[in-house]
Amino acid sequence: MLIMLNLPNSLTLIRIAIIPVLYVLLLDSGRTAGLMAVVCFLIASLTDFLDGFLARRHNAITRIGKFLDPLADKLLVAVCLIMLIPLHNVHAGIVAVIISREIAITGLRGVAAIEGMVMPADTLGKQKTAFQDVAIICLLIHYTYAGINFHSIGMILLVIAMILGVVSGLAYAYRFYMKVHQQDLLSK
């Protein structure tokens, strides 16, 4: 139990604990709730950066951390995007594509792990995450401030994130297929 409660894993658990707070905030379509949701999302994003940084820096990478960190990321994004649908801040079809991609890649990673393969995220996947996170922040803000239409910017960035997600997902599936094929050839 002590290994599970190292600092990086504790930060991941904080990120998971923020999700219900975001859910409650996103039940309200008002400006104040949206700005509070942005603050929560930024705090969660900061814990995501810090847990990975600290785990690598202090050699505190654990199996539970390898499982919880990406799970927390996917839950955070899924809850935010799903809760933005009834607020009319995002189209359900875009959310369906993004979440479907995440589930598919998570499944492939699970199969790869069972097969003893390491399938790290590629540059496209990291770019997808960056666009997606900034898009979510803009969509949480939603309203126009200082002449900046955050909703429009968020939608453009989310569409870019969706496209990058599909392309990186296909590339990931191809890399997975090639590794499996290569292992099959070596085992013959």
Secondary structure, DSSP 8 states (H G I E B T S, - for coil): -TTTTSHHHHHHHHHHHHHHHHHHHTT--SHHHHHHHHHHHHHHHHHHHHHHHHHHHTT---HHHHHHHHHHHHHHHHHHHHHHTTTTSS-HHHHHHHHHHHHHHHHHHHHHHHTT------HHHHHHHHHHHHHHHHHHH-SEETTEEHHHHHHHHHHHHHHHHHHHHHHHHHHHHHHHHHHHHHH-
